Amino acid sequence: MPQHVLVYLGGEYPSSPEDGKAHFDRYQRWLMSLGDAVVSPAVPLKDTHTVQPDGSAVPGNSTAMSGLNIISAGSIAEALEAAKSCPFLRINGVHQVSEMLEISDTAAQLTDGKPN
């Protein structure tokens, strides 16, 4: 079954520890609702640095990416439905959803000249 990455972009921090716990609880229930489709349940990011073309590295992020999940879904439509139900959207975050290609499949996928 194809795997899809759900990239977390933006989002607001909870305004209190209680709000943080409530959000975390909703997030855990959402993950459990996906069942065996969850390949990598939560990969939050920290201490991000951006490497420039000249090789220099600067602290910070050139995007609002804050984490990711990997799920198995039969189609991009199924992956989008999973993303639409994620509680991250309730804290003004957004998801970028993409199908992941296996290396062995990449050459066949690129024959039309379009990488994605």
PyMOL commands that set and color helices and strands:
alter all, ss='L'
color gray80, all
select helices_A, chain A and resi 17-37+76-84+87-91+103-112
alter helices_A, ss='H'
color red, helices_A
select strands_A, chain A and resi 3-10+38-44+49-51+57-59+65-72+93-100
alter strands_A, ss='S'
color yellow, strands_A
deselect
rebuild
show_as cartoon
